[in-house]
Amino acid sequence: MPQLVLEDFNLAAAERRLCLAALDQGGNIVNAAKLLGITRHALKRRIIKLRITWPQPASQVPVSAPSISPSA
């Protein structure tokens, strides 16, 4: 697990950085909550409280190649 270095002792900023790091690493709320050791509902409450934008806007999400399905 990567280390997170805090610039100061601001608890809200630390909580926000931990949530963002877990969301980035986990990829979704369920996996991020597991990484943090909390329920997904608790993480959702923190996302709202800390005003974290999730899911990330389309401009920040890596774009994958579109899937091609055969037409009938």
C-alpha positions as CSV (number, residue, x, y, z in Angstrom):
1,M,0.0,0.0,0.0
2,P,1.4,3.4,-1.0
3,Q,2.1,5.9,1.8
4,L,0.2,9.1,2.0
5,V,2.1,12.1,3.2
6,L,0.1,14.9,4.9
7,E,1.2,18.5,4.6
8,D,-0.5,19.5,7.9
9,F,-2.7,18.2,10.7
10,N,-6.0,19.2,9.0
11,L,-8.3,16.2,9.7
12,A,-10.8,17.0,6.9
13,A,-8.1,17.4,4.3
14,A,-6.5,14.1,5.4
15,E,-9.9,12.3,5.3
16,R,-10.5,13.8,1.8
17,R,-7.1,12.6,0.5
18,L,-7.6,9.1,1.9
19,C,-11.1,8.8,0.3
20,L,-9.8,10.1,-3.0
21,A,-6.8,7.7,-3.0
22,A,-9.0,4.8,-2.1
23,L,-11.5,5.7,-4.9
24,D,-8.7,6.0,-7.4
25,Q,-7.1,2.7,-6.3
26,G,-10.4,0.8,-5.8
27,G,-12.0,2.1,-9.0
28,N,-15.5,2.1,-7.4
29,I,-17.2,2.9,-4.1
30,V,-17.5,-0.8,-3.0
31,N,-13.8,-1.5,-3.5
32,A,-12.7,1.8,-2.0
33,A,-14.8,1.2,1.1
34,K,-13.2,-2.2,1.5
35,L,-9.7,-0.6,1.3
36,L,-10.7,1.9,4.0
37,G,-12.3,-0.7,6.2
38,I,-15.7,1.0,6.2
39,T,-19.1,0.3,4.6
40,R,-20.1,1.7,1.2
41,H,-22.8,3.7,2.9
42,A,-20.2,5.3,5.3
43,L,-18.1,6.1,2.3
44,K,-21.0,7.6,0.4
45,R,-21.7,9.8,3.4
46,R,-18.1,11.0,3.5
47,I,-18.2,11.7,-0.3
48,I,-21.2,14.0,0.3
49,K,-19.7,15.6,3.4
50,L,-16.4,16.3,1.8
51,R,-18.0,17.3,-1.6
52,I,-16.0,14.8,-3.6
53,T,-17.1,14.5,-7.2
54,W,-17.8,10.8,-7.9
55,P,-17.9,9.3,-10.3
56,Q,-15.2,11.4,-12.0
57,P,-16.3,13.6,-14.9
58,A,-15.8,12.0,-18.3
59,S,-12.9,14.3,-19.0
60,Q,-10.9,12.8,-16.1
61,V,-11.7,9.1,-16.7
62,P,-9.4,7.2,-19.0
63,V,-11.1,6.5,-22.3
64,S,-11.0,2.9,-23.5
65,A,-11.6,1.7,-27.0
66,P,-15.3,1.3,-27.8
67,S,-16.6,-2.2,-28.1
68,I,-17.7,-3.3,-31.5
69,S,-20.7,-5.6,-31.7
70,P,-21.7,-7.3,-34.9
71,S,-24.8,-6.0,-36.5
72,A,-27.7,-8.3,-37.4
